[in-house]
């Protein structure tokens, strides 16, 4: 039990905070739905329940993924967070389906809901809490990227760093962005249904909220399926290749492979050196390169192979071809 709590301390803080906040929001929204029967509030209750369950799983998965290698699992548990996220999106998928279904039911059989003031107060508070969690996720994305920007500039710049965010943080960001937008949409629908005879507005809002949830399901599933399979980080491969080639004893870089496993990067490197070097000299080069590469953010381990210099500059040719392709 002590080891479990020790691992949980290393879990994704954004996911834990989001799980707590969404649990509170789900309880409040659920109470408002039971007292008013508002279908838009039902959609928001399902949304928050799905998010809360999802983010609890993500928190636990991100914590356990940091366990070290064992005899049974020599490659460690880095990909566990991807597997947990794949399971977690099933919960959101089920909630999305129920939300869309309830929306269609309300469109074809519209009913007038009560508790206008209660619904607006609950949704207004929920939007503020969701926006707070979203901002915390944005700040964590900026922190992971090494960007010290603060204030409202975080909102715009965090989107640019999103592709490189940790899987758990990315999920929290996307879910709370949709949750904030969904809350605003529900408020608009409730206002329309209250002041006009168009009670179907709440059903339409429920369907739109469900579809936004489906978008998150699809995006998170595709990202984490790639992570579970072992996705290459091409940007880091190029960065490490250029870094290694600057070493005075490295004649050429034959190949670099960087595999993402959860939040960790595993580097495999093959370089060419002078064939006249002694074993001791080659070992010194290896230690020096490993030390430099391990300083790169996210790199967990490095495997280096040596080959004799053949006089052909493969890495420079590779970078030249890459630059031409980008143009």
QUIRA-V284431 format. One record per pair of residues at least 24 apart in sequence whose C-alpha atoms are under 6 Angstrom apart, sorted by the first residue. I is the first residue (numbers start at 0). GAP is how many residues later the second one is. D is the distance in Angstrom with one decimal. If there is no record, write none. Layout:
BEGIN
i=(I;I)
gap=(GAP;GAP)
d=(D;D)
END
This chain:
BEGIN
i=(6;7;9;10;10;10;11;11;13;14;14;14;15;18;18;18;21;21;22;35;35;35;36;37;39;39;39;42;42;45;49;53;77;77;78;78;78;80;81;81;81;85;88;95;95;98;98;99;99;102;102;102;105;106;106;109;109;126;126;129;129;133;133;136;140;165;181;229;229;230;230;231;231;232;251;252;263;263;263;264;264;264;265;265;266;267;267;268;269;269;269;270;271;271;271;271;272;272;273;273;274)
gap=(56;55;53;48;51;52;47;50;123;40;44;157;43;33;36;37;26;30;29;77;78;79;76;75;146;162;166;56;163;49;42;34;183;184;149;182;183;181;142;145;146;135;128;114;117;107;111;107;110;100;103;104;97;93;96;89;90;53;56;46;50;39;42;36;24;97;27;29;30;28;29;26;27;25;61;62;34;35;36;33;34;35;34;35;35;34;35;35;34;35;36;35;34;35;36;37;35;36;34;35;33)
d=(5.4;5.1;5.2;5.4;5.2;3.8;5.4;5.9;5.8;5.2;5.3;6.0;5.6;4.4;5.0;5.5;5.4;5.0;5.4;5.9;4.9;5.3;5.7;5.1;5.6;5.1;5.3;5.2;5.3;5.8;5.1;5.1;4.8;4.6;5.6;4.8;4.6;5.7;5.0;6.0;5.5;5.7;5.4;4.5;5.7;6.0;5.2;4.4;5.1;4.0;4.8;5.1;5.0;4.8;5.2;6.0;5.8;5.3;5.7;5.8;5.6;5.7;5.4;5.6;5.7;5.9;5.5;5.9;5.8;5.7;5.5;5.5;4.6;5.5;6.0;5.3;5.2;6.0;5.7;5.5;4.5;5.7;5.9;5.4;4.7;5.9;4.8;4.8;5.8;4.7;5.9;5.3;5.8;4.7;5.1;4.8;5.3;5.2;6.0;5.7;4.9)
END
